[in-house]
Amino acid sequence: MEFIQQPLALNGVALVPLTQQHLPGLAAAIADGDLSQLFLTIVPAPERLESFYEKAMADYAAGLGLTYAIVCQSDNRVIGSTRFMRAVPEHRRVEIGFTFIAQRFQRTGVNTVCKYLLLCHAFEALNCLRVEFLTDCLNRRSRTALERIGAKYEGLLRKHMQMRDGRIRDSVIYSITGDEWPGIKQHLAFMMQNRPTDIAAR
């Protein structure tokens, strides 16, 4: 499993490997909706983006994943970030996560396009057997989104991690396997066809 720093794009949305040049745009995206203050998600504060970037580069160098800026192709605006993470090459397994999108671009179909691009790459380029997703058990919106794309609930990880506010979080784990991917790919394509991304005028 080798992560190649090349962009992925579809329907006006591009996933571009993160560089320092993306950080000002990422700070603006985080400020749109004050995402770093949401207690159910982990989003870096704008002033901590250098550390966010350094950790992303260290993970890439270690072969653990690849972080992308989510870019609106019509005006080259950074509207969020997502990544491959916690890769286990010997078992052909990777996690998709650490996804956040500026508030004005939520519920526009952007997240569906991102998941489609990442899953295509995971199963068809990286030859994964399994893709995982973890989220806060209280984050019903995230859980609904994962179930909507066809990810399967696998269980509850109790007292899994401590959040910045001190709360001890239970996490839920979902997955998609390689043999499920053809059907889920068809499902996602149908979703995108019936709800085109609506981002250019925002």
Sequence and secondary structure as in RCSB ss.txt:
>XXXX:A:sequence
MEFIQQPLALNGVALVPLTQQHLPGLAAAIADGDLSQLFLTIVPAPERLESFYEKAMADYAAGLGLTYAIVCQSD
NRVIGSTRFMRAVPEHRRVEIGFTFIAQRFQRTGVNTVCKYLLLCHAFEALNCLRVEFLTDCLNRRSRTALERIG
AKYEGLLRKHMQMRDGRIRDSVIYSITGDEWPGIKQHLAFMMQNRPTDIAAR
>XXXX:A:secstr
       EEETTEEEEE  GGGHHHHHHHHHTTTGGG TTS    GGGHHHHHHHHHHHHHTTS EEEEEEETTT
TEEEEEEEEEEEEGGGTEEEEEEEEE GGGTTSSHHHHHHHHHHHIIIIIS  SEEEEEEETT HHHHHHHHHHT
 EEEEEEEEEEE TTS EEEEEEEEEETTTHHHHHHHHHHHHHHS    TT 
